[in-house]
Structures are given as structure tokens and as C-alpha cells.
Amino acid sequence: MPTTNSETTTIRELAESHGLDIDPKTIIVNELGLDFQVAIAKTVDGQSWVLRIPRRPDVTDRATVEGRFLRNIAPHLSVAVPDWQIHTECLIAYPLLPGEPGLTIDEQGQPQWHFDVEAAEYAESLGDFLAELHSVDPSIVRSSGIAEYSPAEVKAHKRDDIARVVAEFDVEQSLRERWNAWLDDDSYWPKFTTVTHGEVYPAHQLMDGPKNLSILDWTTAAVGDPARDFMFHHASVSAEAFDATIRRYVENGGQVWPKFAAHCGELFSTSPVELGLYALQTGDADHIEAAKAQLNPSK
């Protein structure tokens, strides 16, 4: 989106103070990130960089964990991940990764898909990436400080999150009943945990057509429920395309269980809970109103 002269100057000066000589005419800002303002710009030597500027002080500690995690996970993946060559409290910067976003939002706030989510090649590419990620030994990334949950803790953590949001917001009764039934049925839930990204969806996937080249934004990485990395896909594609992805995933060593697809659907239904938690964390009035609307859509 267009940037103001003062915004351009601020970003250029911030980059310069960290040793990057940015051409101000090349700066493009993305304001959609909740935790970071993101800009893409070229240095005077022609190299493109991604600049992540924290919106609030509280994101700094989580970014430190993410930076350590990226260093640990990168050698074990075939896709590219950000290489944070600059990491301070004021700025995170890394060379632009290969590929184009699979999903963007236009100026009217409407999603724009840039590849065919039903393509067989996409099912193969996503299944390959997730099987590779989920096969990483948690001991490799444990020292980064990411959250780590046992199967029992996965469910308990979700139950606690729902309880906190229900205590703070007016949540539609049908949603509360749906979530309680899901939480009380062990057959939905995993008996194992894996290294996860946590928010795998096409805005975080840099693509060449339907093929994944790079994966962005590992802020939510954890050792936890592998279905977290499938829930957006489950909500976005046909049952046939989802099944094709799972077949590829299993062929490459991934593990699922009988109610895996249904669990993905239930997990996605709690997206308003995640928004509610974020709104409570930030105290932002707009986020709180958005959470209210999603948690009780009939009002």
C-alpha cells in the first residue's frame, strides 16, 4: 500500500541505523500484521529485504524465541525460512525469500488467491512440507524456548483458553456446546505431538504456482497438535483435496487418526477464541469488538 513521506523517512532511517542503505522509492508497507509492521524495500545495491518493525514492546520476547527457532529448524526443511540477519528490539530484517504470497488482501479488504488451492500439485507440496516439519525431532528445537505440550496438555490448554474467553465475552450458546462436546470426546484428540508452525495458510506461504518455496511467520511455532497445521487447509479446500493432501502426508511419514479431519474442523471453529485471547492481551478496542462479533454472531 502507498506510504507517506514521513513513514518512508522513518523506515529508511531505522534501516540505516542498522546498516541497511535503503532506496526510499522502493519501500512498500504491509499494515496487516497484528504484531509487526512489515515493509519490503531494496537496498541501493539492488537486494530486496523484508523489514519487520514491532508494534508493541511485548512482541520482543516472543520474537527472540522465534529467531532461535528459525536457526534450529532451517537446516531440516526443504523450503526456505527467514534468515534474520538483523534482530534488535527495534527491527528484524532478512533478505526477501523466493516465491510470491499465495493469498493477499486487496484495498477493499477482500482475499485474493494467487493459485489453485484444489490443484493436485498443491496437495503434494503441502503434504510434503508438513510431513517434513512434523518429522523433526523436538529435541532439535527445544532449546529455542518454544512452547511444548504433551497430548494431555494440548487439550487442557485449549480448554483453558476457551474458559478464559467464555469468562470475558458473551459467547453464543451453540458454540459453547459444540466446543464442550469436542473437548469431552477423546477420539478427536491426538495421542502424540509434533513440531508445528501453528498458522500454515497461504498468506504465510510463498509459492511458485501451487508449489511451496518458502514459509513465513513462525511466531506460533510449538511442539503440539499436528492438526493446527492442517486446520486452515481443511477450511479452505474440498474434502477431496484435503484427502489428497493427507494421503501425501502419510506417504511421507505423517501420522493421522480416524477423526483427524473432523478435529481440524473443530479446531478451526475456535478461531474466534484465538482472536478473543489476542484482544484481551492487547486491550485494543477494535480487536475486542471484532472478537465480540465472532464469538456471538447472532447479536
C-alpha positions in Angstrom: 0.0 0.0 0.0 1.2 3.6 -0.5 3.4 5.1 2.2 3.5 8.7 3.4 6.7 10.7 3.2 7.1 10.6 7.0 6.6 6.9 7.1 9.2 6.4 4.3 11.7 8.6 6.1 11.1 6.8 9.4 11.6 3.3 7.8 14.7 4.5 5.9 16.3 6.0 8.9 15.6 2.9 11.0 17.1 0.6 8.4 20.1 3.0 8.0 20.8 2.9 11.8 21.1 -0.9 11.4 23.5 -0.8 8.4 21.0 -1.1 5.5 21.1 1.7 2.9 17.5 1.6 1.6 16.3 3.2 -1.6 13.2 5.1 -0.2 11.4 4.9 -3.6 11.2 1.1 -3.3 9.6 0.9 0.2 6.2 -1.0 0.2 4.4 -1.3 3.5 2.0 -4.0 4.6 0.0 -3.0 7.6 -2.0 -6.2 8.0 0.3 -7.8 10.6 -1.1 -7.6 14.2 2.3 -7.7 15.9 4.6 -6.1 13.3 4.5 -3.5 10.6 6.1 -5.2 7.6 7.9 -3.4 4.7 9.7 -4.7 1.7 12.4 -2.5 0.2 15.6 -2.6 -1.9 19.0 -1.5 -0.8 20.9 0.7 -3.1 22.8 -2.3 -4.4 19.5 -3.9 -5.6 19.0 -6.6 -2.9 15.4 -6.9 -1.6 14.9 -7.1 2.2 11.9 -7.7 4.5 11.8 -5.3 7.4 9.6 -6.2 10.5 9.0 -3.4 12.9 7.5 -4.3 16.3 4.2 -2.6 17.0 4.4 -3.2 20.8 7.1 -3.9 23.3 5.5 -7.2 24.3 6.3 -8.9 21.0 10.1 -8.6 21.5 10.4 -11.6 23.8 8.4 -13.8 21.5 10.5 -12.7 18.6 13.7 -13.7 20.4 12.2 -17.3 20.7 11.2 -17.2 17.1 14.7 -16.2 16.0 16.3 -19.1 17.8 13.7 -21.5 16.5 14.4 -20.4 12.9 18.1 -21.0 13.3 17.4 -24.5 14.6 14.7 -25.6 12.1 16.1 -24.2 8.9 18.7 -27.0 8.2 15.9 -29.6 8.5 13.5 -28.2 5.9 13.5 -28.2 2.1 11.5 -24.9 2.0 13.2 -21.6 2.8 12.5 -19.8 6.1 13.5 -16.3 7.1 17.2 -15.7 7.8 17.2 -12.9 10.4 20.4 -11.1 9.6 19.3 -8.2 11.7 17.5 -8.7 15.0 17.2 -6.0 17.6 14.3 -4.6 19.8 13.5 -2.1 17.0 13.9 -4.1 13.8 14.1 -7.6 12.4 15.3 -7.8 8.8 16.1 -10.6 6.4 16.7 -11.0 2.7 13.5 -11.5 0.7 12.7 -15.1 0.3 11.8 -16.8 -3.0 8.2 -17.1 -4.1 5.0 -15.0 -4.1 2.3 -15.0 -1.4 -0.4 -17.5 -2.1 -3.0 -15.2 -0.6 -3.2 -11.4 -0.2 -5.8 -8.9 0.8 -6.8 -6.1 -1.6 -7.5 -2.5 -0.7 -11.2 -3.4 -0.1 -10.2 -6.0 2.4 -11.1 -8.9 0.2 -9.0 -12.0 -0.1 -7.1 -12.5 -3.4 -6.0 -16.1 -4.1 -3.0 -16.4 -6.4 -3.0 -20.2 -7.1 -5.5 -23.1 -7.4 -5.9 -24.5 -3.9 -7.6 -27.6 -5.4 -4.5 -28.4 -7.6 -3.0 -31.8 -7.1 0.4 -30.3 -7.1 -0.5 -28.1 -4.2 -1.8 -31.1 -2.2 1.5 -32.8 -2.8 3.6 -29.8 -2.0 1.8 -29.0 1.3 1.7 -32.7 2.3 5.5 -32.9 1.7 6.3 -29.8 3.7 4.1 -30.8 6.7 5.4 -34.4 6.8 8.9 -33.0 6.8 8.2 -30.5 9.5 6.3 -32.9 11.7 9.1 -35.4 11.5 11.6 -33.1 13.1 12.8 -34.4 16.4 11.5 -31.9 19.1 14.9 -32.1 20.8 16.3 -30.1 17.8 14.2 -27.0 18.6 13.6 -27.4 22.3 16.5 -25.1 23.3 14.8 -22.2 21.4 12.2 -21.9 24.1 9.1 -22.6 22.1 6.1 -23.9 23.9 5.9 -27.7 24.3 2.8 -29.6 25.1 2.1 -33.3 25.8 -1.1 -34.7 24.2 -2.9 -34.2 27.6 -1.6 -30.6 27.8 -2.8 -29.8 24.2 -6.4 -30.5 25.2 -6.1 -28.9 28.7 -4.5 -25.7 27.1 -7.4 -25.4 24.7 -9.9 -26.0 27.4 -8.3 -23.2 29.5 -8.2 -20.8 26.5 -11.9 -21.4 25.8 -12.8 -21.0 29.5 -11.0 -17.7 29.7 -12.7 -16.3 26.7 -16.1 -17.5 27.8 -15.5 -15.7 31.1 -14.7 -12.4 29.4 -17.0 -12.4 26.4 -20.6 -13.2 25.7 -20.2 -16.4 23.6 -23.1 -17.9 21.7 -24.5 -21.0 23.4 -24.3 -23.2 20.3 -20.5 -22.5 20.2 -20.0 -23.3 23.9 -21.9 -26.6 23.5 -20.0 -27.5 20.4 -16.6 -26.9 22.0 -17.6 -28.7 25.2 -18.7 -31.8 23.3 -15.4 -31.8 21.3 -13.3 -31.4 24.5 -15.1 -34.2 26.2 -14.6 -36.7 23.3 -11.1 -38.2 23.4 -11.5 -39.7 20.0 -11.0 -36.3 18.3 -7.7 -35.6 20.0 -4.1 -36.6 19.2 -2.2 -39.2 21.2 1.1 -37.6 20.1 2.6 -34.2 19.4 4.9 -32.8 16.8 6.9 -29.7 15.9 4.3 -27.3 14.4 4.2 -24.0 12.6 0.8 -23.1 14.0 -0.5 -20.8 11.2 0.0 -22.6 7.9 -2.1 -20.8 5.4 -1.4 -19.2 2.0 -0.7 -15.7 3.3 2.4 -17.3 5.0 3.3 -19.5 2.1 5.4 -18.1 -0.7 4.6 -20.0 -3.9 5.7 -20.8 -7.4 2.3 -21.5 -8.8 0.9 -24.3 -6.5 4.3 -25.2 -5.1 5.6 -24.0 -1.7 9.0 -22.4 -1.9 9.2 -20.5 1.5 7.2 -20.4 4.7 6.9 -17.2 6.7 5.9 -16.1 10.2 6.9 -18.8 12.7 5.8 -16.8 15.7 3.3 -19.5 16.8 5.7 -22.4 16.4 5.4 -25.0 19.1 5.5 -28.7 19.9 1.9 -29.6 20.0 -1.1 -30.7 18.0 -0.2 -31.5 14.4 -3.8 -30.7 13.3 -3.0 -27.0 13.9 -1.0 -27.0 10.6 -3.9 -28.5 8.7 -6.9 -26.6 10.0 -6.8 -23.7 7.6 -6.3 -26.1 4.7 -9.3 -28.1 5.9 -11.4 -25.0 6.0 -10.3 -23.8 2.5 -10.5 -26.8 0.2 -12.8 -29.6 -0.8 -12.9 -32.9 1.0 -11.2 -34.5 -2.0 -8.3 -32.0 -2.0 -7.9 -32.4 1.8 -7.9 -36.2 1.5 -5.2 -35.9 -1.3 -3.0 -33.8 1.0 -3.4 -36.3 3.8 -2.5 -39.2 1.6 0.6 -37.5 0.5 1.4 -36.6 4.1 1.0 -40.2 5.3 3.1 -41.5 2.3 5.9 -39.3 3.6 5.7 -40.4 7.2 3.0 -38.2 8.7 0.6 -39.7 11.2 -3.2 -39.1 11.4 -6.1 -40.8 13.3 -9.7 -41.6 12.4 -11.2 -38.3 13.4 -8.3 -36.2 12.2 -10.3 -34.3 9.5 -13.2 -33.7 11.9 -10.7 -32.5 14.6 -9.3 -30.0 12.1 -12.8 -28.6 11.6 -13.4 -28.3 15.3 -10.1 -26.7 15.9 -10.8 -24.1 13.1 -14.1 -23.3 14.8 -12.2 -22.0 17.8 -10.5 -19.2 15.7 -12.7 -16.6 17.4 -11.3 -17.8 20.7 -7.8 -17.0 19.4 -9.0 -13.6 18.4 -10.6 -13.1 21.8 -7.3 -14.0 23.6 -5.4 -11.6 21.4 -7.9 -8.8 22.1 -7.6 -9.4 25.8 -3.8 -9.3 25.5 -3.7 -6.1 23.6 -6.7 -4.3 25.1 -7.3 -2.8 21.6 -10.9 -1.7 21.3 -11.2 -2.7 17.6 -9.9 -6.2 18.3 -12.3 -6.5 21.3 -15.3 -5.5 19.1 -14.2 -7.9 16.3 -13.9 -10.7 18.9 -17.4 -10.0 20.3 -18.8 -10.2 16.7 -17.2 -13.5 16.0 -18.0 -15.1 19.4 -21.6 -14.2 19.3 -22.5 -13.6 15.6 -26.3 -13.7 16.3 -26.2 -10.5 18.2 
